[in-house]
């Protein structure tokens, strides 16, 4: 039977996986539009949110939720198990500075603009018969 502390830790790990999946979707979700065009309507707001978080310096709401769940489990935030050791460093690097956040925001925009321009160009060429 699960106790609250062990349940809280499982939930914190689930939030971490969701957060990582969201970050990957923000960065590379435009590639899904190559196969499934309807993903554009999900990806564009996600990419805008990801860039906004980086440019504004805000913290994604998933971060405090995960920290709270880890504290509820009795663990210190971002320490402990495999997930905390390996995945958290990807999402929350210790040396994340404001200029680095701005660069990440620019990277999100540049990456997605490149993907969507390529998609747009490919569709334009298809329509013209080339």
TORVO-921639 format. One line per field, with one value per atom (N, C-alpha, C): residue number from 1; residue in one letter; x, y, z; atom name. Coordinates in Angstrom, 1 decimal, decimal comma, always signed. Example, Ala and Ser with C-alpha at 12.3 -4.5 7.8 and 13.67 -1.06 7.14 Angstrom:
BEGIN
nr = 1 1 1 2 2 2;
rest = A A A S S S;
xx = +13,2 +12,3 +13,2 +12,8 +13,7 +12,9;
yy = -5,7 -4,5 -3,3 -2,2 -1,1 +0,0;
zz = +7,8 +7,8 +7,8 +7,1 +7,1 +7,9;
atom = N CA C N CA C;
//
This chain:
BEGIN
nr = 1 1 1 2 2 2 3 3 3 4 4 4 5 5 5 6 6 6 7 7 7 8 8 8 9 9 9 10 10 10 11 11 11 12 12 12 13 13 13 14 14 14 15 15 15 16 16 16 17 17 17 18 18 18 19 19 19 20 20 20 21 21 21 22 22 22 23 23 23 24 24 24 25 25 25 26 26 26 27 27 27 28 28 28 29 29 29 30 30 30 31 31 31 32 32 32 33 33 33 34 34 34 35 35 35 36 36 36 37 37 37 38 38 38 39 39 39 40 40 40 41 41 41 42 42 42 43 43 43 44 44 44 45 45 45 46 46 46 47 47 47 48 48 48 49 49 49 50 50 50 51 51 51 52 52 52 53 53 53 54 54 54 55 55 55 56 56 56 57 57 57 58 58 58 59 59 59 60 60 60 61 61 61 62 62 62 63 63 63 64 64 64 65 65 65 66 66 66 67 67 67 68 68 68 69 69 69 70 70 70 71 71 71 72 72 72 73 73 73 74 74 74 75 75 75 76 76 76 77 77 77 78 78 78 79 79 79 80 80 80 81 81 81 82 82 82 83 83 83 84 84 84 85 85 85 86 86 86 87 87 87 88 88 88 89 89 89 90 90 90 91 91 91 92 92 92 93 93 93 94 94 94 95 95 95 96 96 96 97 97 97 98 98 98 99 99 99 100 100 100 101 101 101 102 102 102 103 103 103 104 104 104 105 105 105 106 106 106 107 107 107 108 108 108 109 109 109 110 110 110 111 111 111 112 112 112 113 113 113 114 114 114 115 115 115 116 116 116 117 117 117 118 118 118 119 119 119 120 120 120 121 121 121 122 122 122 123 123 123 124 124 124 125 125 125 126 126 126 127 127 127 128 128 128 129 129 129 130 130 130;
rest = X X X X X X X X X X X X X X X X X X X X X X X X X X X X X X X X X X X X X X X X X X X X X X X X X X X X X X X X X X X X X X X X X X X X X X X X X X X X X X X X X X X X X X X X X X X X X X X X X X X X X X X X X X X X X X X X X X X X X X X X X X X X X X X X X X X X X X X X X X X X X X X X X X X X X X X X X X X X X X X X X X X X X X X X X X X X X X X X X X X X X X X X X X X X X X X X X X X X X X X X X X X X X X X X X X X X X X X X X X X X X X X X X X X X X X X X X X X X X X X X X X X X X X X X X X X X X X X X X X X X X X X X X X X X X X X X X X X X X X X X X X X X X X X X X X X X X X X X X X X X X X X X X X X X X X X X X X X X X X X X X X X X X X X X X X X X X X X X X X X X X X X X X X X X X X X X X X X X X X X X X X X X X X X X X X X X X X X X X X X X X X X X X X X X X X;
xx = +0,8 +0,0 +0,9 +0,5 +1,3 +1,0 +2,0 +1,8 +1,9 +1,5 +1,5 +3,0 +4,0 +5,3 +5,7 +5,5 +5,9 +5,0 +3,7 +2,9 +3,3 +3,7 +4,2 +5,4 +6,3 +7,5 +7,2 +6,3 +5,9 +5,2 +4,4 +3,8 +4,9 +5,9 +7,0 +7,7 +8,0 +8,6 +7,7 +6,4 +5,5 +5,5 +5,5 +5,6 +6,9 +8,0 +9,3 +9,2 +8,6 +8,5 +7,6 +6,5 +5,7 +6,4 +7,2 +7,9 +9,0 +9,7 +10,7 +10,0 +8,9 +8,2 +7,7 +7,3 +6,8 +8,0 +9,1 +10,3 +10,7 +10,7 +11,1 +10,1 +8,8 +7,7 +7,9 +8,3 +8,5 +9,7 +10,7 +11,9 +11,7 +11,1 +11,0 +9,6 +8,6 +7,2 +6,9 +7,6 +7,3 +7,6 +8,5 +8,8 +7,6 +6,8 +5,6 +4,6 +4,7 +3,8 +4,2 +5,3 +5,7 +4,8 +4,4 +3,6 +2,1 +1,9 +0,5 +0,3 -0,3 -0,4 -1,2 -2,1 -2,9 -2,1 -0,9 -0,1 +0,4 +0,3 +0,7 -0,1 -1,4 -2,3 -2,0 -1,3 -0,8 +0,6 +1,4 +2,8 +3,0 +2,4 +2,7 +2,4 +1,3 +1,1 +2,2 +2,5 +3,5 +4,9 +5,3 +6,5 +6,5 +5,4 +5,3 +5,4 +4,8 +4,9 +6,3 +7,0 +8,4 +9,3 +9,1 +9,9 +9,6 +8,3 +7,9 +8,5 +8,5 +9,1 +10,5 +11,3 +12,7 +12,9 +12,2 +12,4 +12,0 +10,9 +10,4 +11,2 +11,9 +12,6 +11,7 +10,5 +9,5 +9,9 +9,3 +9,5 +8,2 +8,4 +7,3 +6,5 +5,2 +4,4 +4,7 +5,2 +5,5 +6,7 +7,6 +8,7 +8,4 +7,6 +7,2 +6,3 +5,5 +4,7 +5,6 +6,5 +7,4 +8,2 +8,7 +9,5 +8,6 +7,4 +6,5 +6,2 +6,0 +5,8 +7,0 +8,2 +9,4 +9,5 +9,3 +9,3 +8,3 +7,1 +6,1 +6,5 +7,3 +7,8 +8,9 +9,4 +10,5 +11,8 +11,9 +13,1 +13,4 +14,7 +15,0 +14,7 +14,4 +14,1 +15,3 +15,1 +16,1 +17,3 +17,1 +18,1 +17,4 +18,3 +17,7 +17,9 +16,7 +16,7 +17,3 +17,2 +17,7 +17,2 +15,9 +15,2 +15,8 +15,8 +16,3 +17,8 +18,6 +20,0 +20,3 +19,6 +19,9 +19,0 +17,7 +16,8 +16,7 +16,8 +16,6 +17,7 +18,9 +20,0 +19,7 +18,9 +18,5 +17,6 +16,6 +15,6 +16,0 +16,9 +17,2 +18,8 +19,5 +21,0 +21,3 +22,4 +22,8 +23,3 +23,9 +24,5 +23,6 +22,3 +21,4 +21,3 +21,9 +21,9 +20,8 +20,6 +19,6 +20,0 +21,3 +21,7 +21,5 +21,7 +21,5 +20,1 +19,2 +17,8 +17,3 +17,9 +17,5 +18,0 +19,2 +19,7 +18,8 +18,3 +17,4 +16,1 +15,6 +14,4 +14,6 +15,7 +16,1 +16,2 +16,8 +17,0 +15,6 +14,7 +13,4 +12,7 +12,8 +12,2 +12,9 +14,2 +15,0 +14,7 +14,8 +14,6 +13,2 +12,2 +10,8 +10,6 +11,1 +11,0 +11,6 +12,8 +13,4 +12,6 +12,0 +11,2 +9,9 +9,2 +8,0 +8,3 +9,4 +9,8 +10,0 +10,7 +11,0 +9,7 +8,8 +7,5 +6,7 +6,7 +6,0 +6,5 +7,9 +8,5 +8,2 +8,3 +8,0 +6,5 +5,6 +4,2 +4,0 +4,7 +4,6 +5,2 +6,3 +6,8 +5,9 +5,3 +4,3 +3,2 +2,7 +1,5 +1,8 +3,1 +3,5 +4,0 +4,0 +4,4 +5,8 +6,6 +8,1 +8,5;
yy = -1,2 +0,0 +1,2 +2,2 +3,4 +4,4 +5,0 +6,1 +7,4 +8,5 +9,8 +10,1 +9,9 +10,3 +9,6 +8,3 +7,5 +7,9 +8,3 +8,7 +10,1 +11,0 +12,3 +12,2 +11,3 +11,1 +10,6 +9,6 +9,2 +10,3 +11,1 +12,2 +13,2 +13,5 +14,4 +13,9 +12,6 +12,0 +12,1 +11,9 +12,0 +13,5 +14,5 +15,9 +16,1 +15,5 +15,7 +15,1 +13,9 +13,4 +14,2 +14,7 +15,6 +16,9 +17,4 +18,6 +18,4 +17,3 +17,0 +16,8 +16,1 +15,8 +17,2 +18,1 +19,4 +20,2 +20,2 +20,8 +20,3 +19,0 +18,3 +18,7 +18,8 +19,1 +20,6 +21,5 +22,9 +23,0 +22,2 +22,3 +21,6 +20,4 +19,6 +19,3 +19,8 +19,5 +20,0 +21,0 +21,4 +20,3 +19,4 +18,3 +17,3 +17,3 +16,4 +17,0 +18,3 +18,9 +18,4 +17,8 +17,3 +16,1 +15,4 +14,2 +14,4 +15,2 +15,4 +16,9 +17,5 +19,0 +19,5 +18,8 +19,3 +19,6 +19,0 +19,3 +20,7 +21,4 +22,8 +23,6 +23,3 +24,1 +23,8 +22,7 +22,5 +23,0 +22,8 +23,2 +24,7 +25,5 +26,9 +27,5 +27,3 +27,8 +27,3 +26,0 +25,5 +26,1 +26,3 +27,0 +28,4 +29,1 +30,5 +30,6 +29,6 +29,6 +29,3 +28,4 +28,1 +29,2 +29,9 +31,1 +32,2 +32,4 +33,4 +33,2 +31,9 +31,6 +32,0 +31,7 +32,0 +33,5 +34,2 +35,6 +36,4 +36,0 +36,7 +36,4 +35,3 +34,9 +34,2 +34,0 +33,3 +31,9 +31,2 +29,8 +29,1 +28,0 +27,2 +26,7 +26,7 +26,3 +24,8 +24,0 +22,6 +22,5 +23,5 +23,5 +23,6 +24,6 +24,6 +23,4 +22,9 +21,8 +20,5 +20,3 +19,2 +19,4 +20,6 +20,8 +20,5 +21,0 +20,8 +19,3 +18,6 +17,1 +16,4 +16,8 +16,2 +16,5 +17,8 +18,1 +17,4 +17,1 +16,4 +14,9 +14,4 +13,1 +12,9 +14,1 +14,0 +14,2 +14,2 +14,4 +15,8 +16,2 +17,5 +17,7 +18,9 +19,2 +18,9 +18,1 +17,8 +17,0 +16,2 +15,2 +13,9 +12,9 +11,5 +10,5 +10,1 +8,9 +9,2 +8,2 +8,3 +9,5 +9,6 +10,7 +12,0 +12,2 +13,5 +13,7 +12,7 +12,9 +13,2 +12,5 +12,6 +13,5 +13,6 +14,4 +15,8 +16,0 +17,3 +18,3 +17,8 +18,7 +19,2 +18,5 +19,0 +20,1 +20,0 +21,1 +22,2 +22,0 +23,0 +23,1 +23,5 +23,5 +24,5 +24,2 +25,1 +26,5 +26,5 +27,7 +28,4 +28,3 +28,9 +30,4 +31,3 +32,7 +33,4 +34,6 +35,4 +35,4 +35,7 +35,7 +34,3 +33,2 +31,9 +31,6 +32,1 +32,0 +32,7 +33,9 +34,6 +33,9 +33,3 +32,5 +31,2 +30,6 +29,5 +29,9 +31,0 +31,5 +31,8 +32,4 +32,6 +31,3 +30,3 +29,0 +28,4 +28,5 +27,9 +28,6 +29,9 +30,6 +30,3 +30,3 +30,0 +28,6 +27,7 +26,3 +26,1 +26,7 +26,5 +27,3 +28,5 +29,3 +28,5 +27,9 +27,1 +25,9 +25,2 +24,1 +24,5 +25,5 +26,0 +26,6 +27,3 +27,8 +26,7 +25,6 +24,5 +23,8 +23,7 +23,0 +23,9 +25,2 +26,1 +26,0 +26,0 +26,0 +24,6 +23,6 +22,2 +22,2 +22,7 +22,7 +23,6 +24,7 +25,6 +25,0 +24,3 +23,6 +22,5 +21,8 +20,7 +21,3 +22,4 +23,0 +23,5 +23,9 +24,4 +23,3 +22,1 +21,0 +20,7 +21,2 +21,0 +19,9;
zz = +0,0 +0,0 +0,0 -0,8 -0,9 +0,2 +0,7 +1,7 +1,0 +1,7 +1,0 +0,6 +1,5 +1,0 -0,3 -0,4 -1,6 -2,8 -2,5 -3,6 -4,1 -3,1 -3,5 -4,4 -4,0 -4,8 -6,2 -6,3 -7,6 -8,5 -7,8 -8,5 -9,0 -8,1 -8,5 -9,7 -9,7 -10,9 -12,1 -12,0 -13,1 -13,6 -12,7 -13,1 -13,9 -13,4 -14,1 -15,5 -15,7 -17,1 -18,0 -17,4 -18,2 -18,6 -17,6 -17,9 -19,0 -18,9 -19,9 -21,3 -21,3 -22,6 -23,2 -22,3 -22,8 -23,4 -22,7 -23,2 -24,6 -24,7 -26,0 -27,1 -26,7 -27,6 -28,1 -27,1 -27,5 -28,5 -28,2 -29,1 -30,5 -30,5 -31,7 -32,2 -31,5 -31,9 -33,3 -33,8 -35,2 -36,2 -35,8 -36,7 -36,9 -35,8 -35,9 -37,0 -37,2 -38,2 -39,6 -39,8 -41,1 -41,4 -40,4 -40,6 -40,3 -39,2 -38,7 -38,6 -39,6 -39,6 -38,4 -37,9 -36,8 -35,5 -35,5 -34,3 -34,2 -35,4 -35,4 -34,4 -34,2 -33,3 -31,9 -31,6 -30,2 -30,0 -31,1 -30,9 -30,8 -31,7 -31,7 -30,3 -29,6 -28,3 -27,3 -27,4 -26,5 -26,7 -28,0 -28,3 -27,8 -28,0 -27,5 -26,0 -25,3 -23,9 -23,4 -24,1 -23,7 -23,9 -25,1 -25,3 -24,3 -24,0 -23,0 -21,7 -21,2 -19,9 -19,9 -21,0 -21,0 -21,1 -21,9 -22,0 -20,8 -20,2 -19,0 -17,7 -17,7 -16,5 -15,5 -15,8 -15,0 -14,8 -13,8 -13,6 -14,1 -14,8 -15,3 -14,1 -14,1 -12,9 -12,5 -13,4 -13,1 -12,1 -12,2 -11,3 -9,8 -9,4 -8,0 -7,6 -8,5 -8,2 -7,9 -8,8 -8,5 -7,2 -7,0 -5,7 -4,5 -4,6 -3,4 -3,2 -4,3 -4,2 -3,6 -4,0 -3,5 -2,0 -1,6 -0,2 +0,6 +0,0 +0,7 +0,9 +0,1 +0,2 +1,2 +1,7 +2,6 +1,9 +0,6 -0,1 -0,3 -0,5 -0,9 -2,3 -2,7 -4,1 -4,9 -6,0 -7,0 -6,5 -5,5 -5,1 -4,9 -4,9 -4,6 -5,7 -6,2 -7,1 -8,5 -9,3 -10,7 -11,5 -11,4 -12,1 -11,7 -10,4 -9,9 -10,3 -10,3 -10,6 -12,1 -13,0 -14,4 -15,2 -14,9 -15,7 -15,2 -13,9 -13,4 -13,8 -14,0 -14,5 -15,9 -16,7 -18,0 -17,9 -17,0 -16,9 -16,0 -15,0 -14,0 -13,8 -14,8 -14,7 -13,6 -12,8 -11,7 -12,2 -13,4 -13,9 -14,9 -14,8 -15,7 -15,3 -16,2 -15,9 -16,8 -16,6 -17,4 -18,8 -19,2 -20,6 -21,2 -20,4 -20,9 -21,2 -20,3 -20,5 -21,8 -22,0 -23,3 -24,5 -24,4 -25,5 -25,8 -24,7 -24,8 -25,5 -25,1 -25,7 -27,2 -27,6 -29,0 -29,7 -29,1 -29,7 -30,0 -29,1 -29,3 -30,5 -30,5 -31,7 -33,0 -33,0 -34,2 -34,7 -33,8 -34,2 -34,8 -34,2 -34,7 -36,0 -36,1 -37,3 -38,5 -38,2 -39,3 -39,7 -38,8 -39,1 -39,9 -39,4 -40,1 -41,4 -41,6 -42,9 -43,9 -43,4 -44,3 -44,7 -43,7 -44,0 -44,9 -44,8 -45,6 -47,1 -47,2 -48,5 -49,2 -48,4 -49,0 -49,5 -48,8 -49,2 -50,5 -50,5 -51,6 -52,9 -52,7 -53,9 -54,4 -53,4 -53,8 -54,6 -54,2 -54,8 -56,2 -56,4 -57,7 -58,7 -58,2 -59,0 -59,1 -58,3 -58,3 -57,4;
atom = N CA C N CA C N CA C N CA C N CA C N CA C N CA C N CA C N CA C N CA C N CA C N CA C N CA C N CA C N CA C N CA C N CA C N CA C N CA C N CA C N CA C N CA C N CA C N CA C N CA C N CA C N CA C N CA C N CA C N CA C N CA C N CA C N CA C N CA C N CA C N CA C N CA C N CA C N CA C N CA C N CA C N CA C N CA C N CA C N CA C N CA C N CA C N CA C N CA C N CA C N CA C N CA C N CA C N CA C N CA C N CA C N CA C N CA C N CA C N CA C N CA C N CA C N CA C N CA C N CA C N CA C N CA C N CA C N CA C N CA C N CA C N CA C N CA C N CA C N CA C N CA C N CA C N CA C N CA C N CA C N CA C N CA C N CA C N CA C N CA C N CA C N CA C N CA C N CA C N CA C N CA C N CA C N CA C N CA C N CA C N CA C N CA C N CA C N CA C N CA C N CA C N CA C N CA C N CA C N CA C N CA C N CA C N CA C N CA C N CA C N CA C N CA C N CA C N CA C N CA C N CA C N CA C N CA C N CA C N CA C N CA C N CA C N CA C N CA C N CA C N CA C N CA C N CA C N CA C N CA C;
//
